[in-house]
Amino acid sequence: MTIENKLKNLILQQYSSIREFTIINNIPYSTLNSIFTRGINKATLSNVLKICDALHISADALANGTIEYITNNEPIKKEIETHEVNDILARTKKQLLTDHALMFNGKPADEESIQSILDAMEVGMEIARRKSEKK
């Protein structure tokens, strides 16, 4: 797993979504997405430090491809947990189905719209599963 994927997983462990992380920590979503696709080593130092401060991880360790938690300015060696895509999908389904304030194009989302989103996620997951099996 790449350090960028580990970083994404860590964010999703601590926040409900990447979008929430970017909003709370005042990091443009496009900047974080660029880091995930282009690599942490292409990011500006200020962005890396913002991310590390928000997640309480060592910037030095991140630059070296590992995740180390920091408490009281002391690094703690701890490997992040991994998550199965099925678990993430199940949590997302539950959140979509129970969020009464869910909007779609500025209007409350109806059950059919939500189900369409969930169906698309499942199709995407199946495509990704097949691609990963070929590797």
SEBA-254835 format. One line per field, with one value per atom (N, C-alpha, C, O, CB): residue number from 1; atom name; x, y, z. Coordinates in Angstrom, 2 decimals, decimal comma. Each point is the difference from the previous one (the first is absolute). Glycine has a CB too. Layout:
// SEBA-254835
zavex: (NUM:...)
timar: (CA:...)
px: (X:...)
py: (Y:...)
pz: (Z:...)
END
This chain:
// SEBA-254835
zavex: (1:1:1:1:1:2:2:2:2:2:3:3:3:3:3:4:4:4:4:4:5:5:5:5:5:6:6:6:6:6:7:7:7:7:7:8:8:8:8:8:9:9:9:9:9:10:10:10:10:10:11:11:11:11:11:12:12:12:12:12:13:13:13:13:13:14:14:14:14:14:15:15:15:15:15:16:16:16:16:16:17:17:17:17:17:18:18:18:18:18:19:19:19:19:19:20:20:20:20:20:21:21:21:21:21:22:22:22:22:22:23:23:23:23:23:24:24:24:24:24:25:25:25:25:25:26:26:26:26:26:27:27:27:27:27:28:28:28:28:28:29:29:29:29:29:30:30:30:30:30:31:31:31:31:31:32:32:32:32:32:33:33:33:33:33:34:34:34:34:34:35:35:35:35:35:36:36:36:36:36:37:37:37:37:37:38:38:38:38:38:39:39:39:39:39:40:40:40:40:40:41:41:41:41:41:42:42:42:42:42:43:43:43:43:43:44:44:44:44:44:45:45:45:45:45:46:46:46:46:46:47:47:47:47:47:48:48:48:48:48:49:49:49:49:49:50:50:50:50:50:51:51:51:51:51:52:52:52:52:52:53:53:53:53:53:54:54:54:54:54:55:55:55:55:55:56:56:56:56:56:57:57:57:57:57:58:58:58:58:58:59:59:59:59:59:60:60:60:60:60:61:61:61:61:61:62:62:62:62:62:63:63:63:63:63:64:64:64:64:64:65:65:65:65:65:66:66:66:66:66:67:67:67:67:67:68:68:68:68:68:69:69:69:69:69:70:70:70:70:70:71:71:71:71:71:72:72:72:72:72:73:73:73:73:73:74:74:74:74:74:75:75:75:75:75:76:76:76:76:76:77:77:77:77:77:78:78:78:78:78:79:79:79:79:79:80:80:80:80:80:81:81:81:81:81:82:82:82:82:82:83:83:83:83:83:84:84:84:84:84:85:85:85:85:85:86:86:86:86:86:87:87:87:87:87:88:88:88:88:88:89:89:89:89:89:90:90:90:90:90:91:91:91:91:91:92:92:92:92:92:93:93:93:93:93:94:94:94:94:94:95:95:95:95:95:96:96:96:96:96:97:97:97:97:97:98:98:98:98:98:99:99:99:99:99:100:100:100:100:100:101:101:101:101:101:102:102:102:102:102:103:103:103:103:103:104:104:104:104:104:105:105:105:105:105:106:106:106:106:106:107:107:107:107:107:108:108:108:108:108:109:109:109:109:109:110:110:110:110:110:111:111:111:111:111:112:112:112:112:112:113:113:113:113:113:114:114:114:114:114:115:115:115:115:115:116:116:116:116:116:117:117:117:117:117:118:118:118:118:118:119:119:119:119:119:120:120:120:120:120:121:121:121:121:121:122:122:122:122:122:123:123:123:123:123:124:124:124:124:124:125:125:125:125:125:126:126:126:126:126:127:127:127:127:127:128:128:128:128:128:129:129:129:129:129:130:130:130:130:130:131:131:131:131:131:132:132:132:132:132:133:133:133:133:133:134:134:134:134:134:135:135:135:135:135)
timar: (N:CA:C:O:CB:N:CA:C:O:CB:N:CA:C:O:CB:N:CA:C:O:CB:N:CA:C:O:CB:N:CA:C:O:CB:N:CA:C:O:CB:N:CA:C:O:CB:N:CA:C:O:CB:N:CA:C:O:CB:N:CA:C:O:CB:N:CA:C:O:CB:N:CA:C:O:CB:N:CA:C:O:CB:N:CA:C:O:CB:N:CA:C:O:CB:N:CA:C:O:CB:N:CA:C:O:CB:N:CA:C:O:CB:N:CA:C:O:CB:N:CA:C:O:CB:N:CA:C:O:CB:N:CA:C:O:CB:N:CA:C:O:CB:N:CA:C:O:CB:N:CA:C:O:CB:N:CA:C:O:CB:N:CA:C:O:CB:N:CA:C:O:CB:N:CA:C:O:CB:N:CA:C:O:CB:N:CA:C:O:CB:N:CA:C:O:CB:N:CA:C:O:CB:N:CA:C:O:CB:N:CA:C:O:CB:N:CA:C:O:CB:N:CA:C:O:CB:N:CA:C:O:CB:N:CA:C:O:CB:N:CA:C:O:CB:N:CA:C:O:CB:N:CA:C:O:CB:N:CA:C:O:CB:N:CA:C:O:CB:N:CA:C:O:CB:N:CA:C:O:CB:N:CA:C:O:CB:N:CA:C:O:CB:N:CA:C:O:CB:N:CA:C:O:CB:N:CA:C:O:CB:N:CA:C:O:CB:N:CA:C:O:CB:N:CA:C:O:CB:N:CA:C:O:CB:N:CA:C:O:CB:N:CA:C:O:CB:N:CA:C:O:CB:N:CA:C:O:CB:N:CA:C:O:CB:N:CA:C:O:CB:N:CA:C:O:CB:N:CA:C:O:CB:N:CA:C:O:CB:N:CA:C:O:CB:N:CA:C:O:CB:N:CA:C:O:CB:N:CA:C:O:CB:N:CA:C:O:CB:N:CA:C:O:CB:N:CA:C:O:CB:N:CA:C:O:CB:N:CA:C:O:CB:N:CA:C:O:CB:N:CA:C:O:CB:N:CA:C:O:CB:N:CA:C:O:CB:N:CA:C:O:CB:N:CA:C:O:CB:N:CA:C:O:CB:N:CA:C:O:CB:N:CA:C:O:CB:N:CA:C:O:CB:N:CA:C:O:CB:N:CA:C:O:CB:N:CA:C:O:CB:N:CA:C:O:CB:N:CA:C:O:CB:N:CA:C:O:CB:N:CA:C:O:CB:N:CA:C:O:CB:N:CA:C:O:CB:N:CA:C:O:CB:N:CA:C:O:CB:N:CA:C:O:CB:N:CA:C:O:CB:N:CA:C:O:CB:N:CA:C:O:CB:N:CA:C:O:CB:N:CA:C:O:CB:N:CA:C:O:CB:N:CA:C:O:CB:N:CA:C:O:CB:N:CA:C:O:CB:N:CA:C:O:CB:N:CA:C:O:CB:N:CA:C:O:CB:N:CA:C:O:CB:N:CA:C:O:CB:N:CA:C:O:CB:N:CA:C:O:CB:N:CA:C:O:CB:N:CA:C:O:CB:N:CA:C:O:CB:N:CA:C:O:CB:N:CA:C:O:CB:N:CA:C:O:CB:N:CA:C:O:CB:N:CA:C:O:CB:N:CA:C:O:CB:N:CA:C:O:CB:N:CA:C:O:CB:N:CA:C:O:CB:N:CA:C:O:CB:N:CA:C:O:CB:N:CA:C:O:CB:N:CA:C:O:CB:N:CA:C:O:CB:N:CA:C:O:CB:N:CA:C:O:CB:N:CA:C:O:CB:N:CA:C:O:CB:N:CA:C:O:CB:N:CA:C:O:CB)
px: (0,85:-0,85:0,90:0,97:-2,84:1,56:0,80:-0,24:-1,01:0,93:1,02:-0,17:-1,21:-0,66:3,14:-2,76:-1,17:-1,29:-0,92:2,19:-1,32:-1,19:-0,09:-1,10:1,24:1,00:-0,01:-0,50:-0,77:2,69:-1,47:-0,43:-1,51:-0,69:2,95:-2,76:-1,44:-0,77:-1,02:1,47:0,03:-0,67:0,00:-0,99:1,66:0,44:0,09:-1,01:-0,66:3,08:-2,53:-0,98:-1,41:-0,79:2,29:-1,80:-1,34:-0,26:-1,15:1,21:1,01:-0,17:-0,41:-0,77:2,47:-1,17:-0,21:-1,13:-0,51:2,90:-2,77:-1,04:-0,99:0,32:1,29:-2,81:-1,03:0,24:-0,53:-1,08:2,40:0,30:1,24:0,42:-2,88:3,01:1,13:-0,46:0,72:0,29:-2,20:-0,55:-0,07:0,38:-1,71:0,83:-0,08:1,39:0,18:-2,23:3,04:1,37:0,50:0,60:-0,17:-0,68:0,50:-0,69:0,63:-0,14:-1,77:-0,74:0,45:0,29:-2,26:2,02:0,38:1,42:0,29:-1,86:2,46:1,41:0,44:1,20:-0,80:-1,38:0,27:1,06:0,94:-1,56:0,42:0,86:-0,90:-0,99:2,67:-1,37:-0,86:-0,09:1,01:-0,39:-1,82:-0,21:0,89:0,58:-2,95:2,49:0,82:1,47:0,71:-2,34:2,09:1,38:0,23:0,98:-0,86:-1,02:0,15:-0,13:0,76:-1,68:-0,02:-0,16:1,27:0,41:-2,90:3,11:1,25:1,11:0,82:-1,51:0,72:1,00:-0,22:0,96:-0,81:-1,40:-0,29:0,41:0,47:-2,37:1,74:0,29:1,45:0,59:-2,96:2,94:1,36:1,07:1,15:-2,10:0,56:0,95:0,27:-0,02:1,04:-0,76:0,25:1,27:0,11:-1,28:2,13:1,27:-0,11:0,92:0,22:-2,26:-0,24:-0,75:-0,18:0,13:-0,39:-0,78:0,91:1,19:-2,91:1,16:0,77:0,17:-0,82:-0,05:1,93:0,28:-1,15:-0,37:2,83:-3,00:-1,08:-1,23:-0,66:1,50:-1,15:-1,14:0,28:-0,88:0,26:1,83:0,37:-0,11:-0,53:2,08:-1,05:-0,06:-1,43:-0,33:2,55:-3,09:-1,41:-0,64:-0,71:0,59:0,38:-0,58:0,51:-0,78:0,62:1,47:0,60:-0,50:-0,26:2,28:-2,13:-0,52:-1,43:-0,35:1,83:-2,29:-1,41:-0,13:-0,91:0,28:1,53:-0,09:0,89:-0,02:-0,50:1,31:0,93:1,00:0,24:-2,03:2,38:1,01:1,29:-0,01:-1,78:2,88:1,31:0,17:-0,19:1,12:-0,56:0,26:1,25:0,04:-1,13:2,10:1,22:-0,30:0,45:0,90:-2,11:-0,35:-0,84:0,20:-0,13:-1,01:-0,84:0,84:-0,22:-1,68:2,86:0,89:0,82:0,41:-0,29:0,11:0,74:-0,90:0,47:1,27:-3,03:-0,92:-0,62:-0,48:1,79:-1,30:-0,64:-0,90:0,10:1,86:-2,83:-0,90:0,45:0,07:-2,02:2,26:0,34:-0,85:0,02:2,35:-3,11:-0,80:0,90:1,06:-3,05:1,57:0,77:-0,90:-1,12:2,58:-0,95:-0,67:1,07:1,09:-2,91:1,52:0,97:1,32:1,08:-2,16:0,98:1,16:0,92:1,15:-1,28:-0,36:0,78:-0,66:-1,19:1,97:-0,03:-0,59:-0,35:0,72:0,60:-2,43:-0,43:-0,09:-0,75:-0,54:2,05:-0,05:-1,30:-0,24:2,79:-3,36:-1,25:-0,44:-0,18:-0,49:0,49:-0,44:-1,51:-0,73:2,61:-2,34:-1,43:-0,77:0,52:-0,04:-1,72:-0,87:-0,39:-0,07:-0,80:0,63:-0,50:-1,50:-0,51:2,76:-2,93:-1,44:-0,33:0,59:-1,02:-0,51:-0,50:-0,97:-0,77:1,07:-0,27:-0,89:-1,45:-0,83:2,52:-2,00:-1,37:-0,46:-1,16:1,51:0,56:-0,34:-0,30:-0,96:2,39:-0,59:-0,20:-1,32:-0,75:3,26:-2,79:-1,24:-1,20:-1,00:2,18:-1,10:-1,10:-0,24:-1,15:1,68:0,55:-0,15:-0,60:-0,84:2,80:-1,51:-0,51:-1,48:-0,78:3,06:-2,65:-1,42:-0,84:-1,03:1,68:-0,18:-0,75:-0,13:-1,07:1,90:0,27:-0,04:-0,95:-0,77:3,13:-2,31:-0,89:-1,46:-0,86:2,66:-2,09:-1,39:-0,56:-1,21:1,66:0,43:-0,49:0,14:-0,51:1,08:0,13:0,21:-1,23:-0,22:2,74:-3,31:-1,25:0,22:-0,92:-0,24:2,36:0,28:0,77:0,60:-0,59:-0,01:0,74:-0,67:-1,19:1,96:0,02:-0,51:0,59:1,13:-1,40:-0,49:0,46:-0,46:-1,20:1,11:1,04:-0,31:-0,87:-0,90:1,06:0,13:-0,71:-1,36:-0,68:1,89:-1,60:-1,30:0,23:0,98:-2,16:0,26:0,16:0,04:-0,82:-0,36:2,13:0,15:-1,12:-0,29:2,80:-3,12:-1,02:0,67:1,17:-2,98:1,06:0,55:0,52:1,01:-2,58:0,90:0,42:1,37:0,85:-3,27:2,63:1,29:1,11:1,09:-2,27:0,89:0,99:0,33:1,17:-2,00:-0,18:0,24:0,81:0,83:-2,97:1,93:0,79:1,47:0,88:-2,89:2,26:1,38:0,63:1,13:-1,71:-0,16:0,51:0,25:1,00:-2,24:0,34:0,18:1,26:0,76:-3,25:2,72:1,19:1,27:1,01:-2,33:1,26:1,15:0,30:1,16:-1,71:-0,48:0,20:0,57:0,86:-2,75:1,43:0,54:1,48:0,84:-3,12:2,59:1,39:0,87:1,14:-1,93:0,26:0,74:0,27:1,09:-2,13:0,07:0,18:1,07:0,82:-3,22:2,39:1,02:1,38:0,95:-2,62:1,79:1,28:0,46:1,19:-1,75:-0,37:0,35:0,56:1,01:-2,80:1,14:0,47:1,39:0,84:-3,22:2,60:1,32:1,07:1,10:-2,20:0,78:0,99:0,31:1,12:-1,91:-0,18:0,23:0,94:0,70:-2,96:2,28:0,87:1,45:0,89:-2,80:2,16:1,38:0,75:1,17:-1,89)
py: (-1,17:1,17:1,24:0,07:-1,32:2,20:1,23:0,87:-0,14:0,05:0,98:0,91:0,90:0,39:-0,44:0,39:0,83:-0,75:0,60:0,56:-2,46:-0,78:-0,16:0,03:-1,26:1,05:-0,07:1,31:0,01:-1,65:2,75:1,32:0,17:0,49:0,44:-1,34:0,09:-0,86:0,45:-0,06:-1,60:-0,87:0,62:-0,08:-1,90:2,61:0,65:1,13:0,16:-0,77:1,39:1,10:-0,56:0,54:0,85:-2,47:-0,59:-0,69:-0,21:-0,09:-0,05:-0,53:1,11:-0,23:-1,56:2,98:1,09:0,95:0,74:-0,92:0,17:0,90:-0,82:-1,08:3,04:-1,44:-0,75:-0,01:-0,86:1,46:0,36:0,03:0,86:0,76:-1,07:0,18:0,84:1,46:0,89:-2,79:2,12:1,36:0,64:1,16:-1,83:-0,07:0,54:0,38:1,06:-2,47:0,55:0,29:1,30:0,82:-3,28:2,64:1,20:1,26:1,04:-2,42:1,28:1,17:0,39:1,16:-1,83:-0,31:0,27:0,53:0,86:-2,66:1,30:0,37:1,03:0,26:-2,52:2,86:1,10:-0,37:0,75:0,85:-2,76:-0,47:-0,19:-0,73:-0,41:1,76:-0,21:-1,48:-0,72:3,02:-2,74:-1,40:-0,37:-1,09:1,21:0,77:-0,29:-0,17:-0,79:2,08:-0,57:-0,13:-1,39:-0,66:3,14:-2,91:-1,31:-1,11:-0,97:1,88:-0,75:-0,99:-0,08:-1,09:1,51:0,72:0,04:-0,74:-0,69:2,88:-2,03:-0,72:-1,50:-0,76:2,71:-2,37:-1,42:-0,56:-1,14:1,45:0,46:-0,51:0,24:-0,86:1,27:0,73:0,32:-0,44:-0,19:2,11:-2,08:-0,46:1,05:1,20:-2,65:0,97:0,88:0,81:1,12:-2,74:1,06:0,69:1,16:0,80:-2,94:2,24:1,14:1,13:1,07:-2,67:1,37:0,99:1,07:-0,23:-1,52:2,93:1,06:-0,34:-0,71:2,43:-1,21:-0,26:0,50:-0,67:0,83:1,01:0,54:-0,91:-0,17:2,48:-2,91:-0,91:-1,29:-0,52:1,48:-1,48:-1,21:0,26:-0,82:0,08:1,89:0,33:0,17:-0,42:1,52:-0,50:0,15:-1,37:-0,25:2,43:-3,07:-1,35:-0,73:-0,60:0,53:0,12:-0,71:0,56:-0,76:0,30:1,78:0,60:-0,46:-0,32:2,31:-2,01:-0,39:-1,47:-0,35:2,05:-2,54:-1,44:-0,44:-1,16:0,82:1,29:-0,29:-1,08:-0,96:1,60:-0,45:-0,94:0,76:1,22:-2,76:0,79:0,58:0,31:-0,87:-0,37:2,49:0,39:-0,70:-0,40:2,63:-2,39:-0,69:-1,45:-0,49:1,97:-2,13:-1,40:-0,09:-0,90:0,37:1,45:-0,01:0,16:-0,69:1,64:-0,05:0,20:-1,25:-0,21:2,64:-3,25:-1,25:-1,20:-1,14:2,07:-0,67:-1,06:-0,80:-1,11:0,99:0,67:-0,70:0,96:1,22:-2,80:0,99:0,78:-0,20:-1,13:0,90:1,33:-0,05:1,04:1,18:-1,96:0,34:0,93:0,78:-0,48:-1,06:2,74:0,85:0,40:0,48:0,38:-1,05:0,52:0,66:-0,55:-1,25:2,96:0,76:0,16:-0,08:-0,77:1,08:0,19:-1,22:0,12:2,28:-3,56:-1,23:-0,94:-0,30:0,56:-0,74:-0,94:-1,32:-0,49:1,57:-1,64:-1,31:-0,89:0,29:0,66:-2,01:-0,93:-0,80:-0,72:0,57:0,29:-0,74:-0,05:1,04:-0,35:-1,86:-0,15:0,23:-0,46:-1,17:2,32:0,28:-1,26:-0,91:3,28:-2,40:-1,11:0,08:1,08:-1,18:-1,05:0,00:-0,29:-0,54:-0,23:1,16:-0,21:-0,69:0,28:1,76:-2,92:-0,63:0,94:0,71:-3,02:2,30:0,85:-0,32:0,91:-0,78:-1,39:-0,38:0,67:0,40:-2,60:2,33:0,66:1,48:0,54:-2,19:2,29:1,42:0,20:0,93:-0,57:-1,24:0,10:-0,19:0,71:-1,56:-0,09:-0,23:1,23:0,38:-2,84:3,08:1,21:1,14:0,76:-1,47:0,82:1,06:-0,21:0,94:-0,69:-1,49:-0,31:0,41:0,65:-2,57:1,53:0,31:1,52:0,50:-2,64:2,86:1,45:0,63:0,89:-0,93:-0,41:0,56:-0,27:0,86:-1,16:-0,88:-0,37:0,64:0,16:-2,30:2,52:0,58:1,51:0,62:-2,75:2,73:1,46:0,69:-0,02:-0,26:0,88:0,62:1,36:0,55:-1,75:1,74:1,31:-0,13:0,97:0,02:-2,16:-0,24:0,74:-0,16:-2,10:3,07:0,80:-0,50:-0,49:2,50:-1,88:-0,37:1,09:0,19:-2,70:3,24:1,15:1,03:0,59:-2,08:1,69:1,01:-0,42:0,79:0,83:-2,85:-0,49:-1,25:-0,71:1,65:-1,20:-1,21:-1,24:-0,16:1,28:-1,99:-1,22:-0,98:-0,21:0,54:-0,91:-1,01:-1,38:-0,14:1,58:-2,45:-1,35:-0,53:-0,71:0,30:0,74:-0,48:0,60:-0,71:0,48:1,49:0,64:-0,62:-0,29:2,42:-2,35:-0,62:-1,40:-0,39:1,76:-2,12:-1,36:0,01:-0,89:0,15:1,72:0,12:0,24:-0,58:1,49:-0,08:0,26:-1,29:-0,33:2,73:-3,12:-1,25:-1,04:-0,72:1,21:-0,58:-0,95:0,34:-0,90:0,57:1,61:0,42:-0,34:-0,41:2,27:-1,68:-0,35:-1,50:-0,39:2,29:-2,71:-1,45:-0,42:-0,88:0,57:0,94:-0,30:0,40:-0,76:1,11:0,82:0,45:-0,92:-0,28:2,61:-2,79:-0,92:-1,33:-0,56:1,64:-1,56:-1,25:0,16:-0,89:0,27:1,74:0,26:0,05:-0,58:1,86:-0,58:0,09:-1,37:-0,32:2,65:-3,15:-1,34:-0,83:-0,68:0,80:-0,07:-0,77:0,46:-0,82:0,49:1,64:0,52:-0,45:-0,35:2,33:-1,98:-0,39:-1,49:-0,42:2,28:-2,67:-1,43:-0,30:-1,01:0,59:1,30:-0,19:0,28:-0,48:1,07:0,20:0,37:-1,09:0,16:2,13)
pz: (0,00:0,00:0,00:0,76:0,48:-2,08:-0,07:1,22:0,69:-3,19:2,76:1,14:-0,21:0,96:-0,55:-1,66:-0,29:0,37:0,54:-2,40:1,57:0,38:1,51:0,56:-2,74:2,83:1,47:0,59:0,96:-1,01:-0,54:0,47:-0,19:0,90:-1,46:-0,59:-0,26:1,01:0,54:-3,00:2,73:0,98:1,38:0,72:-2,05:1,70:1,30:0,12:1,02:-0,90:-1,17:0,00:0,17:0,77:-2,26:0,78:0,09:1,33:0,38:-2,84:3,18:1,36:0,96:0,93:-1,41:0,25:0,94:-0,39:0,84:-0,29:-1,82:-0,52:-0,80:-0,48:0,41:-0,07:-0,73:-1,50:-0,71:2,50:-2,30:-1,43:-0,25:0,87:-1,43:-0,62:-0,41:-0,03:0,44:-1,80:0,85:-0,09:1,39:0,17:-2,21:3,03:1,36:0,50:0,60:-0,15:-0,68:0,43:-0,62:0,68:-0,44:-1,54:-0,68:0,51:0,15:-2,18:2,29:0,49:1,41:0,27:-1,69:2,31:1,39:0,10:0,84:-0,10:-1,59:0,10:-1,02:-0,16:1,04:-1,57:-0,93:-1,05:-0,24:2,07:-2,43:-1,08:-1,21:0,09:1,50:-2,72:-1,18:-0,37:0,01:-0,83:0,50:-0,37:-1,18:-0,02:0,85:-1,81:-1,18:0,37:-0,63:-0,77:2,40:0,45:0,59:-0,33:0,78:0,41:0,62:-1,05:0,02:2,14:-3,07:-1,05:-0,85:-0,40:0,36:-0,24:-0,76:0,75:-0,61:-0,40:2,32:0,81:-0,11:-0,11:1,69:-1,55:-0,11:-1,35:-0,09:1,68:-2,65:-1,34:-0,43:-0,65:0,07:0,94:-0,44:0,99:-0,38:-0,84:2,47:1,01:1,06:-0,27:-1,44:2,92:1,13:-0,21:0,49:1,01:-2,22:-0,22:-0,98:-0,12:0,59:-1,17:-0,91:0,71:-0,58:-1,36:3,16:0,75:0,58:0,23:0,32:-0,33:0,65:1,47:0,60:-2,24:2,21:1,41:0,88:0,97:-1,44:0,15:0,83:-0,02:1,03:-1,49:-0,68:-0,06:0,76:0,69:-2,91:2,11:0,74:1,51:0,75:-2,63:2,31:1,42:0,49:1,11:-1,32:-0,60:0,36:0,19:0,98:-2,25:0,32:0,05:1,24:0,74:-3,26:2,74:1,13:1,34:0,93:-2,34:1,51:1,23:0,26:1,14:-1,48:-0,69:0,16:0,42:0,75:-2,47:1,23:0,29:1,16:0,41:-2,81:2,92:1,10:-0,39:0,73:0,91:-2,83:-0,47:-0,33:-0,19:-0,72:0,84:-0,27:-1,48:-0,85:2,81:-2,28:-1,39:-0,52:-1,17:1,58:0,43:-0,42:-0,39:-1,03:2,54:-0,67:-0,28:-1,27:-0,82:3,28:-2,63:-1,19:-1,25:-1,00:2,33:-1,29:-1,15:-0,30:-1,14:1,70:0,46:-0,18:-0,27:-0,06:1,55:-1,67:-0,39:1,12:-0,23:-1,76:3,21:1,11:0,77:-0,13:0,30:0,62:0,86:1,43:0,48:-2,10:2,31:1,42:0,71:-0,35:-0,12:1,47:0,79:0,93:0,42:-0,56:0,47:0,91:1,17:-0,20:-1,71:3,12:1,20:0,85:0,18:-0,24:0,57:0,80:-0,74:0,59:1,50:-3,41:-0,87:-0,07:-0,43:0,97:-0,12:-0,08:-1,01:0,13:2,28:-3,41:-0,96:0,67:0,87:-2,70:1,42:0,46:-1,22:-0,93:2,92:-2,01:-1,13:0,09:0,97:-1,08:-0,90:-0,05:-1,44:-0,63:2,98:-2,87:-1,38:-0,04:0,88:-1,40:-0,49:-0,08:-0,35:-0,64:-0,04:1,10:-0,34:-1,47:-0,59:2,96:-2,94:-1,37:0,05:0,98:-1,91:-0,13:-0,08:-1,30:-1,04:2,46:-1,35:-1,21:-0,69:0,66:0,35:-2,32:-0,78:0,37:0,07:-1,96:2,10:0,36:1,29:0,12:-1,25:2,11:1,26:-0,23:0,54:0,71:-2,06:-0,29:-0,74:0,29:-0,39:-0,87:-0,75:0,93:-0,14:-1,92:2,99:0,93:0,87:0,23:-0,23:0,50:0,81:-0,83:0,48:0,94:-2,66:-0,87:-0,29:0,03:-1,06:0,75:-0,24:1,20:-0,14:-1,35:2,68:1,22:0,17:0,34:0,72:-1,31:0,16:-1,01:0,35:0,50:-2,10:-1,02:0,32:-0,21:-1,48:2,19:0,27:1,27:0,13:-1,29:2,09:1,26:0,08:0,93:0,14:-2,03:0,04:-0,58:-1,21:1,01:1,07:-0,43:-0,66:-0,61:2,45:-1,72:-0,59:-1,31:-0,47:2,77:-2,88:-1,24:-1,15:-0,26:1,10:-1,52:-1,11:-1,31:-0,04:1,56:-2,58:-1,33:-0,95:-0,22:0,73:-1,07:-0,85:0,72:-0,59:-1,41:3,29:0,78:0,51:0,65:-1,97:1,05:0,46:0,86:-0,19:-1,87:3,00:0,80:-0,89:-0,91:2,84:-1,65:-0,79:0,37:1,17:-1,31:-0,87:0,26:0,02:-0,37:-0,72:1,51:0,12:-1,33:-0,04:1,93:-2,98:-1,31:-0,37:-0,55:-0,15:0,98:-0,28:0,82:-0,50:-0,04:1,81:0,88:-0,48:-0,03:1,96:-2,31:-0,48:-1,29:-0,21:1,27:-1,92:-1,23:0,33:-0,64:-0,56:2,19:0,43:0,53:-0,34:0,89:0,29:0,57:-1,09:0,05:2,08:-3,10:-1,10:-0,80:-0,37:0,24:-0,13:-0,73:0,79:-0,58:-0,51:2,41:0,84:-0,09:-0,08:1,63:-1,54:-0,07:-1,35:-0,07:1,68:-2,68:-1,33:-0,04:-0,48:-0,59:1,57:0,04:0,83:-0,36:0,08:1,40:0,85:-0,71:0,12:1,90:-2,75:-0,74:-1,09:-0,19:0,65:-1,15:-1,01:0,64:-0,53:-0,85:2,51:0,70:0,48:-0,09:0,79:-0,19:0,47:-1,15:0,17:1,58:-2,91:-1,15:-0,45:-0,35:-0,36:0,72:-0,39:0,98:-0,42:-0,64:2,36:0,99:-0,08:0,32:1,17:-1,90:-0,16:-1,17:0,01:0,95:-1,96:-1,16:0,32:-0,70:-0,75:2,50:0,34:0,67:0,34:-0,13)
END
